[in-house]
């Protein structure tokens, strides 16, 4: 039986970082001396975790992150 404070594990979490060194986004764009966002995905839509490591990472530029948030990804 689940307790009163039970919550579903989050599928995604986001982290905002600053690129002091060049970082390449998943779309192939180069990010340097700007803010960027990393999405950590802990399991897919079927509930399966990644085979290698605890999460998948997706790197977004600020505009790509905004579009992903608007789409609900």
C-alpha positions in Angstrom: 0.0 0.0 0.0 1.3 3.4 -0.9 1.6 6.2 1.7 -0.2 9.5 1.8 2.9 11.3 0.5 3.5 9.1 -2.5 4.4 10.9 -5.8 5.1 9.5 -9.2 8.8 9.7 -10.2 9.4 12.5 -12.7 10.2 11.4 -16.3 12.3 14.5 -17.0 14.2 17.1 -15.2 15.9 20.2 -16.5 19.1 22.0 -15.6 20.2 25.5 -16.8 24.0 25.9 -17.4 26.4 28.5 -18.8 28.7 27.4 -21.6 32.2 28.7 -20.6 33.6 26.2 -23.1 32.0 25.3 -26.5 29.1 22.8 -26.1 27.3 21.2 -29.0 23.5 20.8 -28.8 21.7 17.7 -30.0 20.7 19.6 -33.1 24.3 20.3 -33.9 24.5 23.9 -33.0 27.5 25.3 -31.2 26.8 27.0 -27.9 29.5 29.2 -26.4 29.4 32.0 -23.7 25.6 31.6 -23.5 23.1 29.8 -21.3 21.9 26.4 -22.4 19.6 23.7 -21.0 20.0 20.0 -20.4 17.1 17.7 -20.2 17.6 14.5 -18.2 15.2 11.7 -19.2 15.0 8.9 -16.7 12.7 6.6 -18.6 10.9 6.5 -21.9 7.1 6.6 -22.7 6.9 2.8 -22.1 8.5 3.1 -18.6 11.8 1.6 -19.6 15.0 3.1 -18.2 18.1 3.6 -20.4 20.5 0.6 -20.8 23.7 2.6 -20.3 23.6 5.1 -17.4 20.9 6.5 -15.2 19.4 8.9 -17.8 19.5 10.2 -21.4 20.7 13.7 -21.9 19.5 16.2 -24.5 21.2 19.6 -24.8 19.1 22.6 -26.0 19.9 26.1 -26.9 17.7 28.7 -25.2 15.4 28.9 -28.2 15.2 25.2 -28.7 14.3 24.8 -25.0 11.5 27.4 -25.4 10.1 25.5 -28.3 10.3 22.2 -26.5 8.5 23.7 -23.5 5.7 25.1 -25.8 5.3 21.7 -27.4 5.2 20.0 -24.1 8.2 17.8 -24.5 
